[in-house]
């Protein structure tokens, strides 16, 4: 999940606003993660690319 959709349990504000120390700490942690910066559309595209690559490998190794 991307951090722009998260709500802080401490202050009930969006984490991206960084209103409290808990929000700011989680925002920093998620920005350091390479997966935190990807939006859901990019993750879906990456998954479809992986499935297509697996299908090509399976088709190349199947007996004719």
GIURWO-V500347 format. One record per backbone hydrogen bond with DSSP energy under -0.5 kcal/mol. NH is the residue of the N-H (numbers start at 1). CO is the residue of the C=O. Records with the same first field share a line. If there is no record, write none. Layout:
NH = CO / CO
This chain:
3 = 36
5 = 2
6 = 3
8 = 13
12 = 8
15 = 6
17 = 14
18 = 14 / 15
24 = 20
25 = 21
26 = 22
27 = 23
28 = 24
29 = 25
30 = 26
31 = 27
32 = 28
33 = 29
37 = 33
38 = 35
43 = 39
44 = 40
45 = 41
46 = 42
47 = 43
48 = 44
49 = 45
50 = 46
51 = 47
52 = 48
53 = 49
54 = 50
55 = 51
56 = 52
57 = 53
58 = 54
59 = 55
60 = 56
61 = 57
62 = 58
